[in-house]
Amino acid sequence: MSPGTRSFTINAADSGGRSVTSSPYAFDVDTTRPAPTTVDVANGSGSPGRPDAGDTITYEYDSPIDPSSILGNWTSSGPPTTYTDEWNGGSTAVVAVLAGPSKYGGEPDDSVRIRVERTANMGGNQVNVGEIRSHSNDWALQCEARFNATLAMPTSTKVLVTLGSEITSGVITTPAPATPSLEDC
């Protein structure tokens, strides 16, 4: 269906032959996907410049997003205006994967790539928040680190990832060394 304004009416009739038609109801068809506008990386209670438990990554979009487009089993607890509450009881456990510069590609000052995955035991659809790059003065990381994390939607336009305990790690340093070595990864 092409984008634009559409309308419909409702006709009702009873067994006595009486009928009535409602006034037209208008609705808009919008086929434009929400676009990411900002990604904010914030330090929790740990070390500045180093990814660790409590750090957050907030993805913000230009328009409301359907929770099920992020996680297949997330459903709204109400119409879009009440999306500030929770989905299926709250946050969902995920894995945040941070991949940084290594000897096998990239310069030490390259950005850290961040992606969010489902945890292995949860099954279901892959998390779809888009891979982002965080400049190295936010976090310095060699190779790859994986963190337990939670994923929540505090508003209809924001997705919040909170890092938990570290699962595996490359070498996380502040600042990144000039040349990571093979043993570092």
C-alpha positions as CSV (number, residue, x, y, z in Angstrom):
1,M,0.0,0.0,0.0
2,S,1.4,3.4,-0.9
3,P,1.8,6.1,1.8
4,G,-1.0,8.7,2.3
5,T,-4.3,9.3,4.0
6,R,-7.0,6.7,3.7
7,S,-10.5,6.5,5.1
8,F,-13.2,3.9,5.7
9,T,-16.9,3.8,6.8
10,I,-18.9,1.3,8.7
11,N,-22.3,0.1,7.5
12,A,-24.7,-1.6,10.0
13,A,-28.1,-3.1,9.3
14,D,-30.6,-4.9,11.6
15,S,-33.1,-7.6,10.7
16,G,-35.9,-5.0,10.5
17,G,-34.3,-3.5,7.4
18,R,-32.9,-0.4,9.2
19,S,-29.4,0.6,8.3
20,V,-26.9,3.4,9.0
21,T,-23.5,4.4,7.7
22,S,-20.9,6.0,9.9
23,S,-19.0,9.1,9.1
24,P,-15.7,8.4,7.4
25,Y,-12.8,7.5,9.7
26,A,-9.4,8.7,8.4
27,F,-6.0,7.0,9.0
28,D,-2.5,7.5,7.6
29,V,-0.4,4.9,5.9
30,D,3.3,5.6,6.7
31,T,5.8,3.4,5.0
32,T,8.9,5.4,6.2
33,R,11.0,3.4,8.7
34,P,12.2,5.1,11.8
35,A,15.8,6.3,11.3
36,P,18.5,6.4,14.0
37,T,19.3,9.9,15.1
38,T,21.8,9.5,18.0
39,V,23.7,6.9,19.9
40,D,25.0,7.8,23.3
41,V,27.6,5.8,25.3
42,A,27.6,6.7,29.0
43,N,29.9,5.6,31.8
44,G,28.3,3.8,34.7
45,S,30.1,3.5,38.0
46,G,33.2,1.9,36.5
47,S,36.3,3.4,34.8
48,P,35.9,6.2,32.3
49,G,37.0,5.3,28.8
50,R,36.7,1.5,29.5
51,P,33.6,-0.6,28.8
52,D,32.5,-2.3,32.0
53,A,29.3,-3.2,34.0
54,G,26.8,-0.4,34.4
55,D,27.8,1.4,31.2
56,T,24.9,2.2,28.9
57,I,24.4,2.6,25.2
58,T,21.2,4.5,24.2
59,Y,20.0,4.3,20.6
60,E,17.5,7.1,19.7
61,Y,15.3,7.1,16.6
62,D,13.4,9.9,14.9
63,S,9.9,8.4,15.4
64,P,8.3,5.7,17.5
65,I,9.4,2.1,16.8
66,D,7.5,-1.1,17.2
67,P,9.0,-3.2,20.0
68,S,8.6,-6.4,18.0
69,S,10.9,-4.9,15.3
70,I,13.7,-5.0,17.9
71,L,12.9,-8.3,19.5
72,G,10.3,-10.7,18.0
73,N,8.8,-11.6,21.4
74,W,8.4,-8.0,22.6
75,T,4.9,-6.8,22.5
76,S,3.4,-3.5,23.6
77,S,1.5,-3.3,26.9
78,G,-0.8,-0.6,25.4
79,P,-1.1,1.8,22.5
80,P,2.0,3.7,21.4
81,T,1.4,6.5,23.9
82,T,2.0,4.0,26.8
83,Y,5.2,2.5,25.4
84,T,7.0,4.1,28.4
85,D,6.2,1.1,30.5
86,E,7.5,-2.4,29.8
87,W,7.3,-5.3,27.4
88,N,6.8,-8.9,28.7
89,G,7.8,-7.9,32.2
90,G,10.7,-5.6,31.6
91,S,14.2,-5.9,30.2
92,T,15.4,-8.8,28.1
93,A,18.8,-10.4,28.6
94,V,21.1,-10.0,25.6
95,V,24.8,-10.0,24.8
96,A,26.6,-6.8,23.9
97,V,29.5,-7.4,21.6
98,L,32.2,-4.7,21.4
99,A,34.9,-5.2,18.7
100,G,37.8,-2.9,18.5
101,P,41.1,-2.4,16.5
102,S,43.4,-5.3,16.2
103,K,46.6,-6.3,14.5
104,Y,44.5,-7.9,11.8
105,G,42.8,-4.7,10.6
106,G,42.1,-1.2,11.7
107,E,44.3,1.4,13.3
108,P,44.6,1.8,17.1
109,D,42.4,4.9,16.9
110,D,39.6,3.3,14.9
111,S,36.2,3.3,16.5
112,V,34.7,0.5,18.6
113,R,32.0,-1.4,16.8
114,I,29.0,-2.4,19.0
115,R,26.3,-4.9,18.2
116,V,23.7,-6.5,20.3
117,E,22.7,-10.2,20.1
118,R,20.3,-12.6,21.7
119,T,21.7,-14.8,24.4
120,A,22.2,-18.3,23.1
121,N,19.6,-19.9,25.4
122,M,16.8,-17.5,24.5
123,G,16.3,-18.4,20.9
124,G,14.0,-16.3,18.7
125,N,14.8,-13.5,16.4
126,Q,18.1,-11.6,16.3
127,V,18.1,-8.3,18.0
128,N,17.8,-5.5,15.4
129,V,19.2,-2.2,16.6
130,G,21.9,-1.8,14.0
131,E,25.6,-2.0,14.4
132,I,27.2,1.3,15.5
133,R,30.7,2.7,15.9
134,S,31.8,4.5,19.0
135,H,34.8,6.8,18.7
136,S,37.8,5.5,20.6
137,N,37.8,8.4,23.0
138,D,34.6,6.9,24.4
139,W,36.0,3.4,24.8
140,A,39.4,1.9,24.0
141,L,39.3,-1.8,23.1
142,Q,41.5,-4.2,21.2
143,C,39.9,-7.2,19.5
144,E,36.5,-8.2,21.0
145,A,34.8,-8.1,24.4
146,R,31.4,-9.7,25.1
147,F,29.2,-8.6,28.0
148,N,26.0,-9.9,29.5
149,A,23.5,-7.0,29.1
150,T,19.9,-6.0,29.3
151,L,17.8,-4.4,26.6
152,A,14.9,-2.1,27.4
153,M,12.8,0.6,25.7
154,P,12.4,3.4,28.2
155,T,10.4,5.4,25.6
156,S,8.8,4.7,22.2
157,T,11.9,6.2,20.4
158,K,14.8,4.9,22.6
159,V,16.4,1.5,23.1
160,L,18.7,1.2,26.1
161,V,21.5,-1.4,26.4
162,T,23.1,-1.7,29.9
163,L,26.3,-3.7,30.1
164,G,26.5,-6.4,32.8
165,S,29.3,-8.8,33.7
166,E,32.0,-9.4,31.1
167,I,31.8,-12.8,29.4
168,T,35.0,-12.7,27.3
169,S,37.5,-10.1,26.6
170,G,40.2,-8.9,24.3
171,V,42.4,-6.3,26.0
172,I,40.5,-3.3,27.2
173,T,42.8,-0.3,27.7
174,T,42.7,3.4,28.1
175,P,44.1,4.7,25.9
176,A,44.6,2.0,23.2
177,P,48.3,1.1,22.7
178,A,49.9,2.0,19.5
179,T,50.1,-1.6,18.2
180,P,48.1,-4.4,19.6
181,S,50.1,-7.7,19.6
182,L,48.8,-11.2,18.5
183,E,49.0,-12.3,22.2
184,D,46.6,-9.5,23.1
185,C,43.7,-11.2,21.3
